[in-house]
Amino acid sequence: MNDGTAPTGTGWFEDIAPDDAESASEAIADGEADEPRDWPALAVESGHADSEDEYYDQLREATLTATRAAVRERERADDKQLVHAVRAMDDAERTANELAERLAEWAGTLYDDAGVGIEGARDLADKDPQTPVEDRVVSYARRVADLADERDDLRAFVESRAPALAPNLAEMAGPVLAARLIALAGGLERLAKMPSGTVQVLGAEDALFAHLEGRGSSPKHGVIYVHEYVRGTHPEHRGSAARAFAGKLAIAARIDHYSGEFKSEIHEELAERMETIRAREVAE
């Protein structure tokens, strides 16, 4: 890497072979110079490139390599893995339930005691088929049961990883809801940068767009509705509960992203705030 003081040099690519795009991409990512220089002319003067066009071709290749590396690193980040896991869990659950419905219809034509849902599929999976048709139904039931087992394993994975990645968010929302909020936001960093009002309606985008187009009322909450703090509050005070909860969730996400330290005080503050909101129900 050139320090910007020598009369000639190759800038970012000094001491790097012209065909070594990987090393050049590292120089782009980590290199620096004291001041701007005419790097294309210096590259040609030093013999690093035969022409300025060749210099820019090398620069383009190195930049593309650096971008690909950055994308790979970002996709491998812990929050991205958590996002993939919770989305896979939801996909597995939705698919297992849909297949279980089809199974119940089919199995009901063969077995008087055929159950419904995932548990019905598990019971059918233990049967000993006596005919080719029963063999197919039982095999189908085993696939449904396997998919439900995979959902359970994915949930266990999410519950174990979320507290390590976002300790405050996982403590406040629960590991699965925390993972869903991170997934809906597109990552922990993006969630940490969102205002509390946006956090409050994550998962209610369709209702929000309908409201903006004049086709419905403004949503008071999104996916955070599943939490007891919101769902368990009287409808008249649910909006206040959702705002208070979302406000603390936004703070928790920022702490998790920027420091990663567990802060017990924000959880205590939220509990006190929820007690105040719910006390109104008793007073009324």
C-alpha positions as MATLAB code, in Angstrom:
seq = 'MNDGTAPTGTGWFEDIAPDDAESASEAIADGEADEPRDWPALAVESGHADSEDEYYDQLREATLTATRAAVRERERADDKQLVHAVRAMDDAERTANELAERLAEWAGTLYDDAGVGIEGARDLADKDPQTPVEDRVVSYARRVADLADERDDLRAFVESRAPALAPNLAEMAGPVLAARLIALAGGLERLAKMPSGTVQVLGAEDALFAHLEGRGSSPKHGVIYVHEYVRGTHPEHRGSAARAFAGKLAIAARIDHYSGEFKSEIHEELAERMETIRAREVAE';
ca = [
       0.000    0.000    0.000;
       1.362    3.386   -0.964;
       1.683    5.952    1.834;
       0.921    8.832   -0.498;
       4.383   10.395   -0.188;
       6.509    8.547   -2.784;
       6.777   10.157   -6.225;
       5.639    6.952   -7.895;
       3.766    3.882   -6.790;
       0.786    1.717   -7.496;
      -1.544    3.035   -4.832;
      -3.844    0.433   -3.427;
      -2.111   -2.285   -5.421;
       1.512   -1.757   -4.421;
       3.328   -5.083   -3.883;
       0.314   -6.950   -5.317;
       0.517   -9.004   -8.484;
      -1.681   -7.582  -11.270;
      -3.674  -10.842  -11.525;
      -4.192  -11.234   -7.754;
      -7.736   -9.868   -7.459;
      -8.245  -11.331   -3.977;
      -5.295   -9.467   -2.471;
      -6.310   -6.327   -4.335;
      -9.820   -6.606   -2.891;
      -8.328   -6.778    0.613;
      -6.371   -3.619   -0.149;
      -9.581   -1.903   -1.234;
     -11.284   -2.946    1.982;
      -8.450   -2.134    4.399;
      -6.061    0.211    2.579;
      -5.632    3.934    2.979;
      -3.519    6.793    1.704;
      -2.585   10.145    3.216;
      -3.930   12.057    0.244;
      -5.559   11.504   -3.161;
      -3.147   10.692   -5.974;
      -3.405   10.098   -9.704;
      -3.411    6.356   -9.165;
      -4.107    5.327  -12.787;
      -1.126    7.343  -14.065;
       1.091    6.067  -11.240;
       0.066    2.475  -11.989;
       1.098    2.885  -15.630;
       4.325    4.722  -14.710;
       5.343    1.993  -12.283;
       4.586   -0.800  -14.743;
       1.712   -2.210  -12.689;
      -0.606   -1.700  -15.677;
       0.084   -1.180  -19.349;
      -2.580    1.506  -19.676;
      -5.139    3.385  -17.644;
      -7.857    1.234  -19.205;
      -6.091   -1.871  -17.917;
      -5.769   -0.235  -14.491;
      -9.526    0.364  -14.384;
     -10.173   -3.225  -15.518;
      -8.052   -4.443  -12.600;
      -9.789   -2.041  -10.246;
     -13.209   -3.243  -11.377;
     -12.295   -6.898  -10.846;
     -10.821   -6.164   -7.424;
     -13.891   -4.152   -6.425;
     -16.255   -6.923   -7.507;
     -14.211   -9.459   -5.549;
     -14.284   -7.209   -2.476;
     -18.060   -6.781   -2.794;
     -18.651  -10.514   -3.108;
     -16.524  -11.117   -0.009;
     -18.453   -8.483    1.937;
     -21.780  -10.030    0.921;
     -20.605  -13.516    1.916;
     -19.400  -12.250    5.278;
     -22.662  -10.420    5.916;
     -24.770  -13.445    4.974;
     -22.748  -15.601    7.350;
     -23.287  -13.204   10.262;
     -25.062  -14.608   13.290;
     -28.174  -12.472   12.871;
     -28.577  -13.633    9.273;
     -28.343  -17.257   10.389;
     -30.993  -16.592   13.015;
     -33.213  -14.978   10.372;
     -32.878  -18.010    8.093;
     -33.613  -20.359   11.000;
     -36.800  -18.619   12.152;
     -38.071  -18.317    8.586;
     -37.354  -22.003    7.992;
     -39.173  -22.820   11.242;
     -42.244  -20.878   10.126;
     -42.119  -22.486    6.677;
     -41.878  -25.953    8.219;
     -44.810  -25.283   10.538;
     -47.017  -23.854    7.800;
     -46.211  -26.685    5.402;
     -46.644  -29.389    8.039;
     -50.082  -28.035    8.964;
     -51.169  -27.825    5.329;
     -50.005  -31.375    4.636;
     -51.685  -32.592    7.833;
     -55.010  -31.240    6.573;
     -54.656  -33.177    3.322;
     -53.591  -36.264    5.262;
     -56.639  -36.082    7.548;
     -58.976  -35.984    4.528;
     -57.270  -38.966    2.928;
     -56.819  -41.011    6.088;
     -60.437  -40.418    7.061;
     -61.517  -42.540    4.094;
     -59.491  -45.499    5.405;
     -59.463  -45.318    9.199;
     -62.437  -44.597   11.429;
     -60.107  -43.412   14.202;
     -57.978  -41.110   12.001;
     -57.086  -37.943   13.881;
     -56.415  -34.459   12.600;
     -53.501  -32.076   12.733;
     -49.895  -32.898   13.542;
     -50.795  -35.251   16.388;
     -53.142  -37.115   14.094;
     -50.265  -37.485   11.633;
     -47.999  -38.828   14.376;
     -50.610  -41.441   15.319;
     -51.028  -42.505   11.691;
     -47.261  -42.728   11.276;
     -47.191  -45.520   13.905;
     -49.753  -47.677   12.108;
     -48.861  -50.908   10.311;
     -50.221  -50.583    6.746;
     -52.043  -53.596    5.334;
     -52.719  -52.467    1.779;
     -50.829  -50.467   -0.846;
     -53.129  -47.494   -0.254;
     -52.590  -47.635    3.506;
     -48.861  -47.884    2.859;
     -48.943  -44.591    0.977;
     -51.033  -42.880    3.658;
     -48.778  -44.055    6.476;
     -45.678  -43.049    4.515;
     -47.225  -39.621    3.942;
     -48.005  -39.347    7.659;
     -44.384  -40.105    8.507;
     -43.230  -37.284    6.229;
     -45.600  -34.888    7.991;
     -44.325  -36.044   11.379;
     -40.719  -35.647   10.240;
     -41.415  -32.099    9.064;
     -43.060  -31.283   12.394;
     -40.001  -32.685   14.177;
     -37.780  -30.464   12.049;
     -39.919  -27.479   13.050;
     -39.401  -28.370   16.705;
     -35.635  -28.710   16.198;
     -35.492  -25.354   14.438;
     -37.436  -23.737   17.272;
     -34.973  -25.181   19.795;
     -32.121  -23.783   17.690;
     -33.729  -20.320   17.607;
     -34.375  -20.409   21.347;
     -30.721  -21.248   22.012;
     -29.178  -18.746   19.582;
     -31.345  -15.651   20.027;
     -30.256  -14.933   23.640;
     -26.592  -15.103   22.626;
     -27.093  -12.710   19.712;
     -29.588  -10.313   21.295;
     -29.755  -10.886   25.072;
     -31.976   -7.917   25.904;
     -34.349   -8.408   22.987;
     -34.662  -12.148   23.687;
     -35.303  -11.546   27.385;
     -37.897   -8.868   26.688;
     -39.787  -10.451   23.793;
     -38.870  -14.097   24.150;
     -36.365  -15.771   21.796;
     -38.804  -16.621   18.994;
     -40.508  -13.215   18.850;
     -37.093  -11.549   19.051;
     -35.935  -13.610   16.078;
     -39.085  -12.717   14.123;
     -38.574   -9.010   14.772;
     -34.971   -9.275   13.571;
     -36.168  -11.178   10.485;
     -38.921   -8.667    9.687;
     -36.460   -5.788   10.045;
     -33.870   -7.490    7.846;
     -31.209   -7.870   10.532;
     -30.321   -6.689   14.026;
     -28.550   -3.566   12.769;
     -31.585   -2.428   10.797;
     -33.866   -3.171   13.735;
     -31.591   -1.146   16.019;
     -31.918    1.849   13.707;
     -35.709    1.741   13.495;
     -37.890    4.164   15.456;
     -40.179    2.559   18.016;
     -43.246    3.366   15.919;
     -41.914    1.203   13.111;
     -41.015   -1.609   15.504;
     -44.573   -1.442   16.836;
     -46.154   -2.293   13.468;
     -43.575   -4.754   12.089;
     -45.562   -7.599   10.584;
     -48.616   -5.420    9.936;
     -47.385   -3.920    6.681;
     -50.490   -4.880    4.704;
     -52.773   -3.180    7.221;
     -50.500   -0.139    7.310;
     -50.512    0.253    3.524;
     -54.291   -0.156    3.482;
     -54.546    2.633    6.060;
     -52.265    4.911    4.045;
     -54.479    4.319    1.011;
     -57.583    5.159    3.036;
     -58.903    1.596    3.094;
     -58.616    0.879    6.801;
     -57.726    2.148   10.245;
     -54.163    2.555   11.431;
     -52.790   -0.682   12.934;
     -51.906   -0.466   16.613;
     -49.494   -3.380   16.555;
     -47.927   -5.982   14.351;
     -46.293   -9.253   15.327;
     -45.708   -8.000   18.888;
     -49.409   -8.752   19.472;
     -48.475  -12.355   20.311;
     -46.683  -11.200   23.458;
     -48.625  -11.263   26.715;
     -47.889   -7.589   27.329;
     -50.016   -6.706   24.304;
     -52.407   -9.631   23.835;
     -53.149   -9.833   27.568;
     -54.003   -6.147   27.933;
     -57.600   -4.905   27.693;
     -58.419   -3.727   24.140;
     -58.990   -0.161   25.334;
     -55.421    0.041   26.612;
     -53.774   -2.248   24.082;
     -52.509    0.679   21.992;
     -50.712    2.159   25.023;
     -49.278   -1.245   25.889;
     -48.049   -1.745   22.312;
     -46.375    1.685   22.264;
     -44.667    1.112   25.608;
     -43.541   -2.371   24.617;
     -42.266   -1.262   21.202;
     -40.373    1.630   22.773;
     -38.441   -0.679   25.062;
     -37.913   -3.227   22.285;
     -36.297   -0.515   20.163;
     -33.986    0.385   23.045;
     -33.167   -3.279   23.670;
     -32.262   -3.775   19.996;
     -29.922   -0.776   20.075;
     -28.176   -2.004   23.204;
     -27.789   -5.488   21.742;
     -26.382   -4.190   18.465;
     -24.033   -1.531   19.801;
     -22.823   -3.078   23.067;
     -24.283   -6.556   23.509;
     -24.483   -6.067   27.291;
     -27.501   -7.207   29.266;
     -29.212   -4.242   30.943;
     -31.622   -5.376   33.661;
     -32.913   -1.855   34.269;
     -34.757   -1.600   30.940;
     -36.668   -4.785   31.718;
     -37.595   -3.482   35.152;
     -38.735   -0.195   33.637;
     -40.943   -2.017   31.139;
     -42.501   -4.176   33.847;
     -43.318   -1.071   35.893;
     -44.792    0.669   32.864;
     -47.004   -2.316   32.063;
     -48.201   -2.461   35.666;
     -49.210    1.187   35.398;
     -51.119    0.602   32.161;
     -52.928   -2.462   33.493;
     -53.768   -0.691   36.735;
     -56.077    1.533   34.694;
     -58.261   -1.487   33.955;
     -58.761   -2.093   37.668;
     -59.441    1.577   38.356;
     -62.065    1.702   35.638;
];
